[in-house]
Amino acid sequence: QVQVVESGGGLVQAGGSLRLSCAVSGRTFSRYAIGWFRQPPGRVREGVSCINMKDGTTNTADSLKDRFIISKDNTKNTVYLQMNRMTPEDTAVYHCAADYDGRCQEYDTWGQGTKVTVSS
């Protein structure tokens, strides 16, 4: 069983940056992926980005590609989401999740989330 725990959320001013971390523990698979999602207040959850932990292939939402960067550190079993030039529209609870098949499609394990608030 894989566990994922998010951290790094908080309050940031518009135009600022924040880096979220997703720590992975437990039994991992040779090929799995970690995705980031967010749920703004009163809105549905949306996909942000995903990275394959074996080959590093990434996939980021088109609307966020120029500001959000996903990366990984396999030595620390941690995935990061660097968020730049943030706007109030980035305010949301951010979750990471593990896809055991590594395809960034169906996620098996979810974290509790970390709250991000961007002030104007």
Contact map, one row per residue, 1 for C-alpha under 8 A:
111000000000000000000000011100000000000000000000000000000000000000000000000000000000000000000000000000000000000000000000
111100000000000000000001111100000000000000000000000000000000000000000000000000000000000000000000010000000000100000000000
111110000000000000000001110000000000000000000000000000000000000000000000000000000000000000000000000000000000111000000000
011111000000000000000111100000000000000000000000000000000000000000000000000000000000000000000001110000000000111000000000
001111100000000000000111000000000000000000000000000000000000000000000000000000000000000000000001000000000000001110000000
000111110000000000011110000000000000000000000000000000000000000000000000000000000000000000000011000000000000001111000000
000011111000000000011100000000000000000000000000000000000000000000000000000000000000000000000000000000000000000011000000
000001111100000001111000000000000000000000000000000000000000000000000000000000000000000000000000000000000000000001000000
000000111110000001110000000000000000000000000000000000000000000000000000000000000000000000000000000000000000000001111000
000000011111000000000000000000000000000000000000000000000000000000000000000000000000000000000000000000000000000001111000
000000001111100000000000000000000000000000000000000000000000000000000000000000000000000000000000000000000000000000011110
000000000111110111000000000000000000000000000000000000000000000000000000000000000000000000000000000000000000000000011110
000000000011111100000000000000000000000000000000000000000000000000000000000000000000011000000000000000000000000000000111
000000000001111100000000000000000000000000000000000000000000000000000000000000000000111100000000000000000000000000000111
000000000000111110000000000000000000000000000000000000000000000000000000000000000001111000000000000000000000000000000000
000000000001111111000000000000000000000000000000000000000000000000000000000000000001110000000000000000000000000000000000
000000000001001111100000000000000000000000000000000000000000000000000000000000000111110000000000000000000000000000000000
000000011001000111110000000000000000000000000000000000000000000000000000000000000111000000000000000000000000000000000000
000000011000000011111000000000000000000000000000000000000000000000000000000000011110000000000000000000000000000000000000
000001111000000001111100000000000000000000000000000000000000000000000000000000011100000000000000000000000000000000000000
000001110000000000111110000000000000000000000000000000000000000000000000000001111000000000000000000000000000000000000000
000111100000000000011111000000000000000000000000000000000000000000000000000001110000000000000001000000000000000000000000
000111000000000000001111100000000000000000000000000000000000000000000000000111100000000000000000000000000000000000000000
011110000000000000000111110000000000000000000000000000000000000000000000000011100000000000000000000000000000000000000000
011100000000000000000011111100000000000000000000000000000000000000000000000010000000000000000000000000000000000000000000
111000000000000000000001111100000000000000000000000000000000000000000000000000000000000000000000000000000000000000000000
110000000000000000000000111110000000000000000000000000000000000000000000000000000000000000000000000000000000000000000000
110000000000000000000000111111010000000000000000000000000000000000000000000000000000000000000000000100000000000000000000
000000000000000000000000001111110000000000000000000000000000000000000000000000000000000000000000000100000000000000000000
000000000000000000000000000111110000000000000000000001000000000000000000000000000000000000000000000000000000000000000000
000000000000000000000000000011111000000000000000000111000000000000000000000000000000000000000000000111000000000000000000
000000000000000000000000000111111100000000000000000111000000000000000000000000000000000000000000011111100000000000000000
000000000000000000000000000000111110000000000000011110000000000000000000000000000000000000000000011111110000000000000000
000000000000000000000000000000011111000000000000011110000000000000000000000000100000000000000001111001010000000000000000
000000000000000000000000000000001111100000000011111000000000000000000000000000000000000000000001111000010000000000000000
000000000000000000000000000000000111110000000011110000000000000000000000000000001000000000000111100000000000000000000000
000000000000000000000000000000000011111000001111100000000000000000000000000000000000000000000111100000000000000000000000
000000000000000000000000000000000001111100001111000000000000000000000000000000000000000000011110000000000000000000000000
000000000000000000000000000000000000111110111100000000000000000000000000000000000000000000011100000000000000000000000000
000000000000000000000000000000000000011111111000000000000000000000000000000000000000000011111000000000000000000000000000
000000000000000000000000000000000000001111100000000000000000000000000000000000000000000000110000000000000000000000000000
000000000000000000000000000000000000000111110000000000000000000000000000000000000000000000000000000000000000000000000000
000000000000000000000000000000000000001111111000000000000000000000000000000000000000000000000000000000000000000000000000
000000000000000000000000000000000000001101111100000000000000000000000000000000000000000000000000000000000000000000000000
000000000000000000000000000000000000111100111110000000000000000000000000000000000000000000000000000000000000000000000000
000000000000000000000000000000000000111000011111000000000000000000000000000000000000000000000000000000000000000000000000
000000000000000000000000000000000011110000001111100000000000100000000000000000000000000000000000000000000000000000000000
000000000000000000000000000000000011110000000111110000000001100100000000000000000000000000000000000000000000000000000000
000000000000000000000000000000000011100000000011111000000111100000000100000000000000000000000000000000000000000000000000
000000000000000000000000000000001111000000000001111100000111000000000100000000000000000000000000000000010000000000000000
000000000000000000000000000000001110000000000000111110011110000000000111000000000000000000000000000000010000000000000000
000000000000000000000000000000111100000000000000011111111100000000000000000000000000000000000000000001110000000000000000
000000000000000000000000000000111100000000000000001111111000000000000001010000000000000000000000000001000000000000000000
000000000000000000000000000001110000000000000000000111110000000000000000000000000000000000000000000000000000000000000000
000000000000000000000000000000000000000000000000000111111000000000000000000000000000000000000000000000000000000000000000
000000000000000000000000000000000000000000000000001111111100000000000011000000000000000000000000000000000000000000000000
000000000000000000000000000000000000000000000000001110111110000000000000000000000000000000000000000000000000000000000000
000000000000000000000000000000000000000000000000111100011111000000000100000000000000000000000000000000000000000000000000
000000000000000000000000000000000000000000000000111000001111100000000000000000000000000000000000000000000000000000000000
000000000000000000000000000000000000000000000001110000000111110110011100000000000000000000000000000000000000000000000000
000000000000000000000000000000000000000000000011100000000011111110000000000000000000000000000000000000000000000000000000
000000000000000000000000000000000000000000000000000000000001111110000000000000000000000000000000000000000000000000000000
000000000000000000000000000000000000000000000000000000000000111111000000000000000000000000000000000000000000000000000000
000000000000000000000000000000000000000000000001000000000001111111110000000000000000000000000000000000000000000000000000
000000000000000000000000000000000000000000000000000000000001111111111000000000000000000000000000000000000000000000000000
000000000000000000000000000000000000000000000000000000000000001111110000000000000000000000000000000000000000000000000000
000000000000000000000000000000000000000000000000000000000000000111111000000000000011110000000000000000000000000000000000
000000000000000000000000000000000000000000000000000000000001000111111100000000001111000000000000000000000000000000000000
000000000000000000000000000000000000000000000000000000000001000010111110000000001110000000000000000000000000000000000000
000000000000000000000000000000000000000000000000111000000101000000011111000000111100000000000000000000000000000000000000
000000000000000000000000000000000000000000000000001000010000000000001111100000111000000000000000000000000000000000000000
000000000000000000000000000000000000000000000000001010010000000000000111110011110000000000000000000000000000000000000000
000000000000000000000000000000000000000000000000000000000000000000000011111111100000000000000000000000000000000000000000
000000000000000000000000000000000000000000000000000010000000000000000001111111000000000000000000000000000000000000000000
000000000000000000000000000000000000000000000000000000000000000000000000111111000000000000000000000000000000000000000000
000000000000000000000010000000000000000000000000000000000000000000000000111111000000000000000000000000000000000000000000
000000000000000000000011100000000000000000000000000000000000000000000001111111100000000000000000000000000000000000000000
000000000000000000001111000000000000000000000000000000000000000000000001111111110000000000000000000000000000000000000000
000000000000000000001111000000000100000000000000000000000000000000000111100011111000000000000000000000000000000000000000
000000000000000000111100000000000000000000000000000000000000000000000111000001111100000000000000000000000000000000000000
000000000000000000111000000000000001000000000000000000000000000000011110000000111110000000000000000000000000000000000000
000000000000000011110000000000000000000000000000000000000000000000011100000000011111000000000000000000000000000000000000
000000000000000011100000000000000000000000000000000000000000000000111000000000001111110000000000000000000000000000000000
000000000000001111000000000000000000000000000000000000000000000000110000000000000111110000000000000000000000000000000000
000000000000011110000000000000000000000000000000000000000000000000100000000000000011111000000000000000000000000000000000
000000000000111110000000000000000000000000000000000000000000000000100000000000000011111101000000000000000000000000000100
000000000000111000000000000000000000000000000000000000000000000000000000000000000000111111100000000000000000000000000111
000000000000010000000000000000000000000000000000000000000000000000000000000000000000011111100000000000000000000000001111
000000000000000000000000000000000000000100000000000000000000000000000000000000000000001111100000000000000000000000000100
000000000000000000000000000000000000000100000000000000000000000000000000000000000000011111110000000000000000000000011100
000000000000000000000000000000000000000110000000000000000000000000000000000000000000001111111000000000000000000000111100
000000000000000000000000000000000000011110000000000000000000000000000000000000000000000001111100000000000000000000111000
000000000000000000000000000000000000011100000000000000000000000000000000000000000000000000111110000000000000000011110000
000000000000000000000000000000000001111000000000000000000000000000000000000000000000000000011111000000000000000011110000
000001000000000000000000000000000001110000000000000000000000000000000000000000000000000000001111100000000000011111000000
000111000000000000000100000000000111100000000000000000000000000000000000000000000000000000000111110000000000011010000000
000100000000000000000000000000000111100000000000000000000000000000000000000000000000000000000011111000000011111000000000
010100000000000000000000000000011110000000000000000000000000000000000000000000000000000000000001111100000011110000000000
000000000000000000000000000000011110000000000000000000000000000000000000000000000000000000000000111111111111100000000000
000000000000000000000000000110111000000000000000000000000000000000000000000000000000000000000000011111000011000000000000
000000000000000000000000000000111000000000000000000000000000000000000000000000000000000000000000001111110000000000000000
000000000000000000000000000000111100000000000000000110000000000000000000000000000000000000000000001111110000000000000000
000000000000000000000000000000011000000000000000000100000000000000000000000000000000000000000000001011111100000000000000
000000000000000000000000000000001110000000000000011100000000000000000000000000000000000000000000001011111110000000000000
000000000000000000000000000000000000000000000000000000000000000000000000000000000000000000000000001000111110000000000000
000000000000000000000000000000000000000000000000000000000000000000000000000000000000000000000000001000111111000000000000
000000000000000000000000000000000000000000000000000000000000000000000000000000000000000000000000111100011111110000000000
000000000000000000000000000000000000000000000000000000000000000000000000000000000000000000000000111100000111110000000000
011100000000000000000000000000000000000000000000000000000000000000000000000000000000000000000000111000000011111000000000
001100000000000000000000000000000000000000000000000000000000000000000000000000000000000000000011110000000011111100000000
001111000000000000000000000000000000000000000000000000000000000000000000000000000000000000000011100000000000111110000000
000011000000000000000000000000000000000000000000000000000000000000000000000000000000000000000010000000000000011111000000
000011100000000000000000000000000000000000000000000000000000000000000000000000000000000000001111000000000000001111100000
000001111100000000000000000000000000000000000000000000000000000000000000000000000000000000001110000000000000000111110000
000000001100000000000000000000000000000000000000000000000000000000000000000000000000000000111100000000000000000011111000
000000001111000000000000000000000000000000000000000000000000000000000000000000000000000001111100000000000000000001111100
000000001111000000000000000000000000000000000000000000000000000000000000000000000000000101110000000000000000000000111110
000000000011110000000000000000000000000000000000000000000000000000000000000000000000011111100000000000000000000000011111
000000000011110000000000000000000000000000000000000000000000000000000000000000000000001100000000000000000000000000001111
000000000000110000000000000000000000000000000000000000000000000000000000000000000000001100000000000000000000000000000111
